[in-house]
Amino acid sequence: MRRYYKFKIKAKEFLDKIGLLNFFTTLYGIRWYIRHVKCKVEAKMRARGYLDKRYERLREFEGVHEGERCFIVCTGPSLTLKDIEVLKDEYTFGMNTITKIFSQTDWRPTYYVIDDIGGYVGLENELIESKLEICFTSDLLVDMVKPKVDFIAYPFERVKQYWPSETPRLEFSGNAYEIVYGAYTVTCSAMQLAVYMGFKEIYLIGCDCDYSGEKKHFIDDDIKNEHRAIDTEQKMIMTYETAKKYADTHDIKILNATRGGKLEVFERVDFDSLFVGD
């Protein structure tokens, strides 16, 4: 499957070169539409009480942190080792290349989340060596890559954009066992998992939403991002707006404790003020 994934990347580059990428992308959209229908049907079954053994481990986390607070540690350039050290006694979600900082700290996220298939392939060895206790990923990644990491899978619905000209439709789920909606950042998956676990205060740190500078992440890495920076920023903002709408109607606070950056969707809070008296 890994060879297939690498072949698919090369095939995409070739089709783009000869001008047939949009045509095949449209045909490919049919496959994802079929998967979308399947995801919706199965989600409704789980909502009605169907016990899906594939996500049995995920169900163990429902409401386990009811009323508590957590920090979602993103990988923007504002993230610092000093701030991470402060979070050692907090419930935290780490993601993607957060593994790059493990050699510099004893801190480890309570939960680790990754959606991106290419990102996982590039990080697999690091994740195996890290031996993180609880890791989550989408069922899509599990099916396509057969990862060597012991992931807890969640039912994942990709961003609803099956045809190139279609406007993307974003949603947010409060019940990860039923479905986790894909977005333009894995942070959204982490937020949906946090809500499912019962957290009522969710703080974002290192969530810059800013790709205008030379430094894109807290640590330079060789994981390629093929998206244009401006597209990435706009799509991420759309994602966070969707999350805020859900939070505002479900008595959940999502606050931005990032030092700087462009994300203004959520109310900002001073990171240091959250630990006064600790």
Secondary structure, 3 states (H helix, E strand, C coil): CHHHHHHHHHHHHHHHHCCCHHHHHHHHHHHHHHHHHHHHHHHHHHHCCCCCHHHHHHHCCCCCCCCCEEEEECCCCCCCHHHHHHHHHCCEEEEHHHHHHHHHCCCCCCEEEECCHHHHHHHHHHHHHHCCCCEEEEHHHHHHHCCCCCEEEECEECCECCCCCCCCECCCCCCCCCCEECCCCHHHHHHHHHHHHCCCEEEEECCCCCCCCCCCCCCCCCCCCCCCHHHHHHHHHHHHHHHHHHHHCCCCEEEECCCCCCCCCCCECCCHHHHCCC
